[in-house]
Amino acid sequence: KSYHAIINGARQRVQVVVNGGRGVQAITLCRDLHLRAAGRVTRPPATWQAMAEWIDAGTMLPALAFRGREPVAFALWIVYRGAAYYASGASIEDDVQHAVIWRSLLALRARGVRIAELGWQGKAETDKERGIEHFKAGFGGRDVPIIAAELEG
């Protein structure tokens, strides 16, 4: 409920396309948008190539928001056995990412996904990390405890 107005406002300004295009096409748009949003390259090209292959294999769901023909936000979800994990996202326009994630969640549910993980919460150390946690918590759902193991060596 907390994001209804933001999502509806964004839907009037942009078009959100979920799972559109081939992997290379979608990932090229996402990579270029990520560079614009971050202002620098943040990951090796091989990771983008792997994500393009996952899209083509059906194990990654891309969602992109467009203002006209210009991409302004994206979200990438890893999908496996009825669950999805929010892998990456970026936006160059305020309050659009809300609509991208919401449309993604609806598309995932339509595909039979019942668990969508937006990432760990409660570990934030910086203001930016706290802002991201607050943003993710606004989509609702419930916290689920997990067990994590760190392998040494």
C-alpha positions, 0 to 999 in steps of 0.5 A: 500500500505504501507504494501505490501512488508512486507506482501509479504515477510512474505507470503514467510516465513510462511503459514497463516491459517484462521479459521483452527481447533476446538476452543480448538486446535486453542486457545491452540496454541494462548494462548501458543504463547501469553505467549511466546510473552508477557513473562508472563500470561496476562489474566485468563484461563476463557477468553481463554476458552470463546474464544474457545467456540466462535470459535466453535460457529462461532462468533470468527475467528482465523488466525494463521501463521506457520513456518513449524509446529510452530505457530509464530503469531495469530489474533483473531476476534469477528464476529457479524452481518457483522462486526468484531472486532480485539480482540487479537493478538501476534507474536514472529517473526518480520513482520509476524503479517501484513500478519496474519491481512491482510489474516484475513481481506480478509477472513472476507470480503469473509464471508460478513463482511463489517466493521472491527475494529482494535481498537481505535486510538488517545488515545495512551499514551506510546511509545508502544501504539503509535506503535500499533496505527501506525501499525493498521493505516497502513492497511488503511480504514477510521476513523469512529466516535463512541460514548462510554459511561462509566457506573458508579456503 
